[in-house]
């Protein structure tokens, strides 16, 4: 297959591209970096572009079999009003520009990222893909983001909105931000630690994307998270155990909100999401429990 990836120089995009190249696929990756810092391959073509702006980069979509949309400003910063606008527009405009460039009625698959933040803060409620959206900033962002992606259905395109949980991978992402604190004996849960923590191992995320590409009737919103979410306190305990470090230093809720503002409040939201659609289609997780995932990634 010839596969087009936005966010192609990012954490998930780079790992995904490596995997797809190993499987023999051809990749066109778009990112904001001037050049890709890691991948050099005869089946890999990199385009440096701002995907929020229409441009020549859109021409590359005329000859692809699948589009995987991973682009968007990082959420791991304090959310000022200005930065919230950047988070929003980077996702909405990129997705809109992708849909515009996809050829009408082409036999193409469009996998567009969303997040379990779609559900808002839902305490202990079990969240399958048919659950209603929340009403905070992250939930409204995901709702609008998915709405833009599903516009491609009018062109005869199969669309999957991938609602990512927290992606756990090597040398980047959430673990790269958490592990140093634990190694310095300063790790622990956020807030009360009772909130649910939906997560997914990078290998399972990539395998799930491939599963969508290869499963013709799989479409719509799809939860990308382990079938076994854990409470944040249990995640912190598991991480501490793997690193042989204590996990007792809780970060008080008021301090997180004071330092991180609205983004800190979102970090402490509870989403007990489960991958109902993937499981019903027969997808098998390689790392379904947090202990096996962390041991694989950190030891």
DODRENVEX-175059 format. One record per residue (C-alpha): residue number from 1; residue in one letter; chain; y, x negated, z negated. Coordinates in nm, 2 decimals. Each point is the difference from the previous one (the first is absolute). Example, Ala and Ser with C-alpha at 12.3 -4.5 7.8 and 13.67 -1.06 7.14 Angstrom:
REM DODRENVEX-175059
{1 A A {-0.45 -1.23 -0.78}},
{2 S A {0.34 -0.14 0.07}},
END
This chain:
REM DODRENVEX-175059
{1 X A {0.00 0.00 0.00}},
{2 X A {0.36 -0.10 0.04}},
{3 X A {0.18 0.08 -0.32}},
{4 X A {0.37 0.01 -0.08}},
{5 X A {0.10 -0.08 -0.36}},
{6 X A {0.35 0.04 -0.15}},
{7 X A {0.06 -0.20 -0.32}},
{8 X A {-0.22 -0.25 0.17}},
{9 X A {0.13 -0.30 -0.20}},
{10 X A {-0.04 0.17 -0.34}},
{11 X A {-0.27 -0.02 -0.26}},
{12 X A {-0.22 0.28 0.13}},
{13 X A {0.09 -0.06 0.36}},
{14 X A {-0.10 -0.36 0.00}},
{15 X A {-0.34 0.06 -0.17}},
{16 X A {-0.07 0.29 0.23}},
{17 X A {0.09 -0.20 0.31}},
{18 X A {-0.24 -0.29 -0.10}},
{19 X A {-0.28 0.25 -0.05}},
{20 X A {0.06 0.18 0.33}},
{21 X A {0.01 -0.33 0.19}},
{22 X A {-0.33 -0.11 -0.15}},
{23 X A {-0.14 0.32 0.14}},
{24 X A {0.12 -0.08 0.35}},
{25 X A {0.29 0.24 0.02}},
{26 X A {0.34 -0.09 0.16}},
{27 X A {0.30 0.03 -0.22}},
{28 X A {0.37 0.05 0.07}},
{29 X A {0.18 -0.04 -0.34}},
{30 X A {0.37 0.07 -0.06}},
{31 X A {0.19 -0.13 -0.30}},
{32 X A {0.35 -0.11 -0.11}},
{33 X A {-0.10 -0.37 -0.04}},
{34 X A {0.11 -0.22 0.29}},
{35 X A {-0.36 -0.10 0.05}},
{36 X A {-0.33 0.07 -0.17}},
{37 X A {-0.06 -0.28 -0.26}},
{38 X A {-0.38 0.02 -0.02}},
{39 X A {-0.17 0.14 0.31}},
{40 X A {-0.04 -0.20 0.33}},
{41 X A {-0.26 0.16 0.22}},
{42 X A {-0.04 0.06 0.38}},
{43 X A {-0.05 0.37 -0.07}},
{44 X A {0.30 0.03 -0.23}},
{45 X A {0.35 0.07 0.13}},
{46 X A {0.29 0.01 -0.24}},
{47 X A {0.33 0.18 0.06}},
{48 X A {0.30 -0.07 -0.22}},
{49 X A {0.20 0.32 -0.02}},
{50 X A {0.18 0.26 -0.22}},
{51 X A {-0.22 0.30 0.05}},
{52 X A {0.27 0.23 -0.14}},
{53 X A {0.19 -0.06 0.32}},
{54 X A {-0.12 0.11 0.34}},
{55 X A {-0.07 -0.29 0.23}},
{56 X A {-0.22 -0.19 0.24}},
{57 X A {-0.27 -0.03 -0.28}},
{58 X A {-0.08 0.37 0.07}},
{59 X A {-0.12 -0.09 0.35}},
{60 X A {-0.31 -0.16 -0.15}},
{61 X A {-0.13 0.34 -0.11}},
{62 X A {-0.07 0.11 0.36}},
{63 X A {-0.32 -0.19 0.02}},
{64 X A {-0.16 0.02 -0.35}},
{65 X A {-0.30 0.20 -0.13}},
{66 X A {0.12 0.02 -0.37}},
{67 X A {0.32 -0.03 -0.20}},
{68 X A {-0.01 -0.10 -0.36}},
{69 X A {0.34 0.05 -0.17}},
{70 X A {0.05 -0.21 -0.31}},
{71 X A {0.37 -0.07 0.02}},
{72 X A {0.25 0.07 -0.28}},
{73 X A {0.23 -0.18 -0.25}},
{74 X A {-0.17 -0.11 -0.32}},
{75 X A {0.01 0.24 -0.29}},
{76 X A {-0.02 -0.28 -0.25}},
{77 X A {0.37 -0.03 -0.07}},
{78 X A {0.25 0.20 -0.20}},
{79 X A {0.08 0.31 0.18}},
{80 X A {0.38 0.02 0.05}},
{81 X A {0.12 0.28 0.21}},
{82 X A {0.06 -0.25 0.28}},
{83 X A {-0.35 -0.14 -0.03}},
{84 X A {-0.16 0.35 -0.02}},
{85 X A {0.16 0.07 0.34}},
{86 X A {-0.15 -0.32 0.14}},
{87 X A {-0.34 0.09 -0.14}},
{88 X A {0.03 0.35 0.16}},
{89 X A {0.15 -0.10 0.34}},
{90 X A {-0.24 -0.29 0.06}},
{91 X A {-0.29 0.24 -0.02}},
{92 X A {0.14 0.31 0.16}},
{93 X A {0.18 -0.17 0.30}},
{94 X A {-0.29 -0.23 0.07}},
{95 X A {-0.25 0.29 0.01}},
{96 X A {0.24 0.21 0.21}},
{97 X A {0.04 -0.29 0.25}},
{98 X A {-0.38 -0.05 0.02}},
{99 X A {-0.07 0.37 0.07}},
{100 X A {0.27 0.00 0.27}},
{101 X A {-0.16 -0.30 0.17}},
{102 X A {-0.36 0.13 0.00}},
{103 X A {-0.10 0.14 0.34}},
{104 X A {-0.05 0.37 0.02}},
{105 X A {-0.37 0.11 -0.02}},
{106 X A {-0.13 -0.35 0.00}},
{107 X A {-0.33 -0.04 -0.17}},
{108 X A {0.15 -0.20 -0.29}},
{109 X A {-0.04 -0.01 -0.38}},
{110 X A {0.30 -0.02 -0.23}},
{111 X A {-0.06 -0.12 -0.35}},
{112 X A {0.33 0.02 -0.20}},
{113 X A {0.04 -0.12 -0.35}},
{114 X A {0.11 0.24 -0.28}},
{115 X A {-0.08 -0.04 -0.37}},
{116 X A {-0.15 0.19 -0.30}},
{117 X A {0.36 0.02 -0.12}},
{118 X A {0.00 0.31 0.22}},
{119 X A {-0.14 0.19 -0.30}},
{120 X A {0.26 -0.10 -0.25}},
{121 X A {-0.08 -0.03 -0.37}},
{122 X A {-0.30 0.22 -0.06}},
{123 X A {-0.15 -0.10 -0.33}},
{124 X A {-0.38 0.05 -0.01}},
{125 X A {-0.02 0.23 0.31}},
{126 X A {-0.27 -0.11 0.25}},
{127 X A {0.18 -0.04 0.33}},
{128 X A {-0.18 0.06 0.33}},
{129 X A {0.18 0.00 0.33}},
{130 X A {0.08 0.37 -0.02}},
{131 X A {0.20 -0.03 -0.32}},
{132 X A {0.37 0.09 0.02}},
{133 X A {0.27 -0.26 0.01}},
{134 X A {0.22 -0.10 -0.29}},
{135 X A {0.38 0.01 0.00}},
{136 X A {0.12 -0.34 -0.10}},
{137 X A {0.14 -0.26 0.25}},
{138 X A {-0.33 -0.16 0.08}},
{139 X A {-0.16 0.34 0.06}},
{140 X A {0.28 0.12 0.23}},
{141 X A {-0.02 -0.33 0.19}},
{142 X A {-0.37 0.03 0.06}},
{143 X A {0.03 0.37 0.10}},
{144 X A {0.27 -0.09 0.26}},
{145 X A {-0.18 -0.31 0.11}},
{146 X A {-0.32 0.20 0.08}},
{147 X A {0.20 0.27 0.17}},
{148 X A {0.14 -0.25 0.25}},
{149 X A {-0.35 -0.14 0.06}},
{150 X A {-0.16 0.34 0.06}},
{151 X A {0.26 0.06 0.28}},
{152 X A {-0.24 -0.21 0.22}},
{153 X A {-0.25 0.28 -0.01}},
{154 X A {0.21 0.19 0.25}},
{155 X A {-0.08 -0.28 0.24}},
{156 X A {-0.38 0.05 -0.04}},
{157 X A {-0.02 -0.30 -0.24}},
{158 X A {-0.25 -0.01 -0.29}},
{159 X A {0.21 -0.08 -0.31}},
{160 X A {-0.11 -0.12 -0.34}},
{161 X A {0.25 -0.04 -0.29}},
{162 X A {-0.15 -0.27 -0.22}},
{163 X A {0.11 0.07 -0.36}},
{164 X A {-0.03 -0.35 -0.15}},
{165 X A {-0.07 -0.06 -0.37}},
{166 X A {0.09 -0.33 -0.15}},
{167 X A {-0.15 -0.26 0.24}},
{168 X A {-0.18 -0.29 -0.18}},
{169 X A {-0.05 -0.31 0.20}},
{170 X A {0.01 -0.38 -0.02}},
{171 X A {0.32 -0.20 0.01}},
{172 X A {0.24 0.29 0.02}},
{173 X A {0.08 0.36 -0.08}},
{174 X A {-0.02 0.15 -0.35}},
{175 X A {-0.23 -0.26 -0.15}},
{176 X A {0.23 -0.28 0.09}},
{177 X A {0.27 0.17 -0.21}},
{178 X A {-0.24 0.08 -0.29}},
{179 X A {-0.22 -0.31 -0.04}},
{180 X A {0.27 -0.25 -0.10}},
{181 X A {0.10 0.21 -0.30}},
{182 X A {-0.36 0.03 -0.12}},
{183 X A {-0.06 -0.38 0.05}},
{184 X A {0.31 -0.06 -0.21}},
{185 X A {-0.15 0.23 -0.28}},
{186 X A {0.26 0.26 0.06}},
{187 X A {-0.21 0.26 0.18}},
{188 X A {-0.06 0.36 -0.09}},
{189 X A {0.03 0.36 0.12}},
{190 X A {0.33 0.17 0.11}},
{191 X A {0.13 0.26 -0.24}},
{192 X A {-0.27 0.20 -0.18}},
{193 X A {-0.28 -0.13 0.22}},
{194 X A {-0.14 0.35 0.03}},
{195 X A {0.13 0.06 0.35}},
{196 X A {-0.26 0.00 0.28}},
{197 X A {0.01 -0.31 0.23}},
{198 X A {-0.13 0.07 0.35}},
{199 X A {-0.11 -0.33 0.16}},
{200 X A {-0.19 -0.14 0.30}},
{201 X A {-0.15 -0.34 0.08}},
{202 X A {0.14 -0.15 0.32}},
{203 X A {-0.35 -0.02 0.16}},
{204 X A {-0.05 0.37 -0.05}},
{205 X A {0.34 0.08 0.13}},
{206 X A {-0.07 -0.19 0.32}},
{207 X A {-0.34 0.15 0.03}},
{208 X A {0.14 0.35 -0.04}},
{209 X A {0.25 -0.06 0.28}},
{210 X A {-0.29 -0.11 0.22}},
{211 X A {-0.19 0.31 -0.11}},
{212 X A {0.28 0.23 0.12}},
{213 X A {0.02 -0.18 0.33}},
{214 X A {-0.38 0.06 0.05}},
{215 X A {-0.02 0.35 -0.14}},
{216 X A {0.14 0.24 0.27}},
{217 X A {0.04 0.31 -0.23}},
{218 X A {0.17 -0.18 -0.29}},
{219 X A {0.37 0.08 -0.01}},
{220 X A {0.28 0.14 -0.21}},
{221 X A {0.09 -0.13 -0.34}},
{222 X A {-0.26 -0.24 -0.15}},
{223 X A {0.01 -0.15 -0.35}},
{224 X A {-0.05 -0.38 0.02}},
{225 X A {-0.11 -0.07 -0.35}},
{226 X A {-0.32 -0.08 -0.20}},
{227 X A {-0.22 0.30 -0.10}},
{228 X A {0.04 -0.13 -0.35}},
{229 X A {0.37 -0.01 -0.11}},
{230 X A {0.06 -0.14 -0.34}},
{231 X A {0.27 0.05 -0.26}},
{232 X A {0.26 -0.28 0.00}},
{233 X A {-0.11 -0.12 -0.34}},
{234 X A {-0.36 -0.03 0.12}},
{235 X A {0.11 -0.19 0.31}},
{236 X A {0.20 -0.24 -0.22}},
{237 X A {-0.30 -0.06 -0.23}},
{238 X A {-0.22 -0.07 0.31}},
{239 X A {0.25 -0.24 0.14}},
{240 X A {0.03 -0.18 -0.34}},
{241 X A {-0.37 -0.02 -0.03}},
{242 X A {-0.04 -0.16 0.35}},
{243 X A {0.28 -0.25 -0.07}},
{244 X A {-0.12 -0.06 -0.36}},
{245 X A {0.34 0.10 -0.13}},
{246 X A {0.11 0.27 -0.25}},
{247 X A {0.14 0.32 0.14}},
{248 X A {0.18 0.14 -0.31}},
{249 X A {0.36 -0.05 0.08}},
{250 X A {0.12 0.34 0.12}},
{251 X A {0.32 0.02 0.19}},
{252 X A {0.18 0.29 -0.16}},
{253 X A {0.10 0.29 0.22}},
{254 X A {0.37 -0.01 -0.09}},
{255 X A {0.02 -0.38 0.08}},
{256 X A {-0.17 0.05 0.34}},
{257 X A {0.25 0.28 0.09}},
{258 X A {0.29 -0.21 -0.13}},
{259 X A {-0.10 -0.30 0.21}},
{260 X A {-0.14 0.16 0.31}},
{261 X A {0.18 0.34 0.00}},
{262 X A {-0.15 0.27 0.21}},
{263 X A {-0.25 -0.24 0.15}},
{264 X A {-0.13 -0.07 -0.35}},
{265 X A {-0.05 0.37 -0.07}},
{266 X A {-0.20 0.03 0.33}},
{267 X A {-0.22 -0.30 -0.11}},
{268 X A {-0.10 0.20 -0.31}},
{269 X A {-0.09 0.32 0.19}},
{270 X A {-0.35 0.12 -0.03}},
{271 X A {-0.21 0.08 0.31}},
{272 X A {-0.37 0.07 -0.05}},
{273 X A {-0.06 -0.01 0.37}},
{274 X A {-0.35 -0.01 0.15}},
{275 X A {-0.10 -0.07 0.37}},
{276 X A {-0.16 0.34 0.06}},
{277 X A {0.01 -0.01 0.38}},
{278 X A {-0.14 -0.35 0.03}},
{279 X A {-0.28 0.08 -0.24}},
{280 X A {-0.09 0.32 0.18}},
{281 X A {-0.01 -0.18 0.33}},
{282 X A {-0.25 -0.25 -0.14}},
{283 X A {0.23 -0.30 -0.06}},
{284 X A {-0.16 -0.26 -0.24}},
{285 X A {0.23 -0.20 -0.22}},
{286 X A {-0.10 -0.36 -0.05}},
{287 X A {0.20 -0.02 -0.32}},
{288 X A {0.00 0.34 -0.16}},
{289 X A {0.07 -0.12 -0.36}},
{290 X A {0.28 -0.20 -0.14}},
{291 X A {-0.21 -0.27 -0.16}},
{292 X A {-0.19 -0.10 0.32}},
{293 X A {0.33 0.01 0.19}},
{294 X A {0.19 -0.23 -0.24}},
{295 X A {-0.30 -0.24 -0.04}},
{296 X A {-0.01 -0.03 0.38}},
{297 X A {0.37 -0.06 0.04}},
{298 X A {0.07 -0.23 -0.29}},
{299 X A {-0.31 -0.21 -0.06}},
END
